[in-house]
Amino acid sequence: MAVGACQVSLRYSERLAEACIEPSVGSVGDSYDNALAETINGFYKAKVIHRRGPWRDFEAIEFAKLEWVEWFNKRRLLEPIGNMPPAEAKERYYAMLDTPAWPHDLNQTVSGRAGPVQREQDMNTIEHGGWGLKTAGAIGLVFGLLTVFSGGTALFGGEAARAAVGNAVPFVLWFNFIAGFLYVIAGLGLLLKARWAVRLSIAIALATALVLAAFGLHVAGGGLYEMRTVGAMLLRTAVWATIAAVAWRSMRS
């Protein structure tokens, strides 16, 4: 008898019949369900092993695997079943049949979600935030407050304040002041793990880089400027490029 045939039990066939599922086994018991298992395994490796590596040790991989399996079964939103987690769909199915799915209390949902509104909120938040995302949000928030204060002082602080900025380039000064409010919004959004804050952070980084390029053209054309403006724009570009990279990695992990 083939090895595959030994793996196909009577209980396996009975369970498929109960669920009204057509067995995907050949004449000698070579189960084609292995293809599905390999697909899931490849998905897991792509999303966890390759994307979140390199790994410190096997224990870190084990914890990441458990976390991913819990997300895959209980928190992953699956469109073909109505944008709900598989565990919740299974629970609803067995509740409809009035038979318990597992020997546990069905009064408490497996997924822990209240309904469509909560699921929509989960789709708009970053699942794996961690201290990296919180730190990026805090830096963006503080950076924004300081930028609004310094820019507002330079623009609206009177003759003495305007004289203190020297040969500041007007379009750079106004951009930094307006962008400061966006810094604050993006920082708060990242602290709340909002996905839109990631896109806003990327937009800020790109806009700052473009203004830096325009400032470079202004300098190359012989325009007046302050050397401290060069350092400030380089710092802003580097800070928001880093924040955007950290936020993007957190959203994609």
N, C-alpha and C positions, 0 to 999 in steps of 0.2 A: 504494500500500500504506500502511496506517495506521502511525503512528509506533510504536505498541505492538507491532505485528506484527514490526517490525524488531528488537525487543529480545528476542524469543523465539528462542533458538538451538536447533539440533539437539542439541547437547550437553546443554542444559537438559532437554529431553524424555527423553533417554537416562538421565540421572542420576535423574530422577524414577521412571522405570521400574525402574531397578536397586534403588531404595529402596522399591519397592512403594507409591509415593505417587501418588494421583490428582491430575493437574495441575489447578490452580485458575485456568485461563485460559479466556477466552471465545472465541467463534468468530473474532474479529478479533485475538486475541492480547492483549487487555487484561487484564493479570495482576492478579488480586484479592489476590495476596500483598502488594501495596502496603498493604493495610489492616492487615496484621500489622506491617509496618515502621512505619507511623504509630502503632500502639498502643505499640510498644516505645519509639519516640521520645518519645511523650507521657509514658510511665512514667519515662523518663530525665530529662525536664525537671522533672517533679513531684518526683522524689526528689533530684535534684542541683542543677539550675539554680535553681529557685525556692526550695528549702528552704535551701540553703547559701549563697545570695547575701547581700548584693551582692558582686560579684567585683572584684578589683583590676585584672586585665588578662586578655587572651586566653590568655596562657600558663597562668594559674591554672586557667582553664576546661579547657584541653587536658589538664593533669595530672589534674584531677578526672574528666574523661571517660574517660581511660585506666584510672584506678583503678576506676571504676564498671563498665566493660566487663569488666575482669578479674574483679571480684566476680560480675557477672551470669553469666559463663560458667564460672568455676572454683570459686566458693565459695558461690553462691546455692543454698540447699536447696529442691528442687522436690518437693512432696508427690506428684504423680501418678507420679513415677518412683522412689518409695521414699525420699524425703527425702535425696537425694544431688544434688550439683552436675551440671549438664548435661554438662560435660566428662568427669566420671567415668563417667556413664551411657554416653556415646559410646564411651569407651575400653573399657568392659566389653563393649559390643555388638560392637565390632570384634575384641576379644580372643576372644569366643565364636565368631566367624566365622573366627578364625585368619588374619585379613588386617589389615595395618597401617592405622591410620586416617590417620596422618601420617608422614612420613619422619623419625621421631625414636625414641628408645629407649623402648619401652613397658614396660620393667622399672621405670621410675619413673612413678608416677601423675601425671597432669596436675594434679589438684586438690591433691595433696600431703597428702591425708587418709588416716589409717590405717584408718578404718572407722566403724561406727555410734557407738561410744563417743566418738570424737573429734568426730564431727558433732554429737552431743548437747552436748558441751562448748562447741562454737562457738555453738550456739543460746543458751547461757546467758551468753555474754560479749558485750561491746560492741565492735563492729568498729572504729568511728572514735572512739578515745579522745583522743589528743593530750595536749598539755600542759595544756589547760584542765581535763580530767577528773582528771589527776594532781594538779594544784594544788588542785582542790576536795577530793580525797581526803586530801591532806596537811594541808590546813587543818582538815578535819573530824576527822582523827586527833589532831592537836595540841590542838585545841579540846576534844576529849573528854577527853584526859589531864589537861588543866588543870582541867576542870570536875569530874572525879572527885576530884582532889586537893583542890581548894578546898571542894567540897561535903562530902567526907569529913571534912575538918578542922573545918568548921563544925558538923557533926552529931555527930561522935565525938571531938572534940579536947579535951573537958573544959570546965569552967566558963569559963576564960579565953577559949577559942575561941568559945564560944557568946555570951559577953558582947561579943566583938569584932564580931559580925554585927548587934548592936543589935536593932531591931524587924523583923527579917527575917520574912517571911510563911512559916509552916511548910510549907504545901502547895507553894509555889513552890520552897522550899529542897529538899524531897524530890524534886520532879519533876526539878529540874536535876541532882541527884546521880544518880538512876536513868537519866536521859536521857544522862548523860555516858558510860555504858557503851555505849549505842546509838550515840553519836557515834563512838566508837572502832571499833565493828563496821562502821558505814557507811563510815567513812574508809578502813579496810582493804579493804572490798569495792570501793570506787571505784578504789583504786590497782590492784586486780586486774582491773578492768574487768568486774565482775560485774553483771548486770542487776538482780538482787534488791537490790543496794545503791542503785540509783536509786529503786526503790519505797520502800525504807526511808528514804532521804533526804527524799522527799516526805512520808512519814508523820511524820517528825520535825518538818519545817517546819510542817505543819498542827497537830500537837499543841502545838508551842511557841506558835503563834498563838492557839490556844484557851486555853492557860494564861495568856497575856498578857491575853486578854479577861476571864478570870475574875479575874485580879489587878486589872484596871481596875474591875470591879464591887466588889471588896473595898475599894479606895481610895475609890470613890464612896460606899460605905456608911459611911465614917468609920473604917475599920479602920486600925490602926497599920501603918506601913511605913517602909522606908528609901528615900530618893531614889535611891540608887545601884542599888536593885533595879529601878527604872523603866528606867534606862539599860542595865542588864545584860539585861533581858528584850527591850528593843527591839533591842539588838545581836544577841542570840541568834536572834531572829526574822528579822532581816535577813540574817545569815550563812547560816542554813539555807535560807532562801528562795532565796538566790543559788546555794548549792551544789546544791539540787534543780533549779533552772532550768538550770544548766550541765550537770548529769548527764543531765537529760531531753533536752536538745538534742543531746548527744553520742550518746545511744542512738537517737534518731530520725534522725540524719544518715546 
